[in-house]
Amino acid sequence: MRSFKCNFDGASKGNPDPSSGPFCIRNREGNLIYAEVRRLFDGINLVAEVVALRLGLEFCVQHNLLPVILEIDSLSLKNILDGIWEIPWVIVMEIERINMLMKDKEVIVENILREGNQLTDFFTNNILCFAGPGLELDTEFEALDVSPAHRRLSQSRTMVVSTVL
């Protein structure tokens, strides 16, 4: 049976300041299938985290990468998604979109330790340089050990790393 895992992270350099939202998709064996990082709006960590979750989930649904396990390293976001905590007004719209995407789909939400999210943490903390309004790639992009044919920076300031499905 095929299954997938989606890890994501959101960070803001200053809260509120420029933020990024990376996510990565792995197959059942743990091999990287797809990774993407976007320069988001100026905002706070929680909003960046929720947007990164939505982007990863949208990708999985659009490409039929189901069933999928969403691995969350934010216990507060897990509690919000589970309905244990009230939804802060600043993320209500995003949470509603996420719930609509998850409806009638094979999606499991699991809380993991931060150490389980190392690739998306790498994207968030090492690849993006927030020097002004643009997105710049750091030289540590080479540390990903991904062939140049499988990585690109799109016009929409999105960095993508992909492999053949």
N, C-alpha and C positions, 0 to 999 in steps of 0.2 A: 504494500500500500504506500502510495506516495504522500508525503506530508512536508510542510515547510515551517521554518521559523523566521520571524521578522523581529529584528532588534532595531531600536531607534533611540535617538537622544535629541535633546534640544538644549541649547545653551545661549545665554546672553552675556556679552562682555560688559557688564556694568549694571544691568537690571534697573532701568531700561536702557538699552543700547543695542548696537547691531547684534543680530542673533542668527543662528544657523539651525538647520533641521536635517540631520542625516538619518538614513535608514539603510539596512542591509537585509537581504533575503538569503537564507541558506536552505539547502535541501535536507532530506532526512539524515544523510551521512555527515552533514555539517559543512559541506562544500559551498563556497560562496557562489551564488547565482547572479546576484545583482546588488549594487550599492549605489546610492545617490546622496548627494549633499547639496542643499540649497541655501543660499544666502537669503534669509528672511528679512522682514521688516525690523525696525527698532522696536524692541518690546522686552518682556520679562521671560524668565526661564520657563515658567509653567505654560505660557502660551506657545513658546517654541517647542516644548515637549509634546504638547497636544497636536500641533500642526505636523510635526515629524511623524507621530503615530498615524494621523489621518493619511498623510502622503504614502506611507508604507502600506497601510491597509488598502488604499485605493489601488496601488500598484498590484497587490496580490489579487484583488477582486477582478481588475481589468484583464489580468493575464492568467486567470483561472489557476492561481497558485494556492489551491485549497485542498485539504484543510490546512489552516495556518495557526501557529501558536504565536501570539504577540507577547514577547518577553519585555516586561516593564521593570526598570530599575527604580522607579518612583512609586513608593508605597502610597503617597497621597493621590497620585493619578489612578492607581489601581482601585483605591477606595472610592474615588469619584465615579469611575466606570462601573463599579459594583453596586452603586447606589447607597453606599454606607455613609459617605460624606455628601454634603450639599455641593452643588456645582457653583463655583464662583462665576459671577456675571460675565467676567472677561473671557471665559471659554465656553459659555453656554452653546453658542452656535456651532462651534467645532465638535463638542460632545454630541450634539444632536446629529450632526453629519456622520460621526463615527458610529453611533447607535444604528442609524439607517443602513450604513454599509455592512454592519455585523448581522443585521436582521436576516434570519433564515439562511445564514451561512455557517459553515463549519469553522468557527473562530473561537479559540481558547485564549484567555488572558491570564498570564502567569507573572507573578512577581519574582524577580531574580535579584541576586546581589549585583552591585555595580561592576564587579570583576567579570561578570558574564557578558558585559556590554563593551568590551574593549575596542572592537573595531569602530563602532559608532563614536565612542569617546575619542579615539584617534582622529577621526574625521573632524569632530567638533573642536578639539583642542590643538591639533598640530597642523592641519592642512589649511584651515581658513585663517587669513590674516585680516583683521579688521582695521586696515589703515585707510580710512575714508569710506565713501559710499560703495566702492566696487568690491568685487570678489577677486582675491589673488591666490594663486597656488603657491604654497611653500615648497622648498626643495625636498621636504620629507615625503612628497607625493611619490618619489621614486622608491621609497621604502615599502610601498605596497606590493612590489614584485608582480605587477600586472603588466602585460605587454602593452605598448603604446596603441595597438590596434583596438584594445578593449577599454581605453580610457579617453575621455574627452571633456572639454569644458564648453558647454553650449552657449548660445547667444543669450539665453535667459539666466546666465550666471549660475548654472547648475553643473556640478561635476558628477559624471557618471562613470562607474566601473561596472562592466558587465562581462559575463561569460556566456557561452552557448548553453541554452536550456537543454 
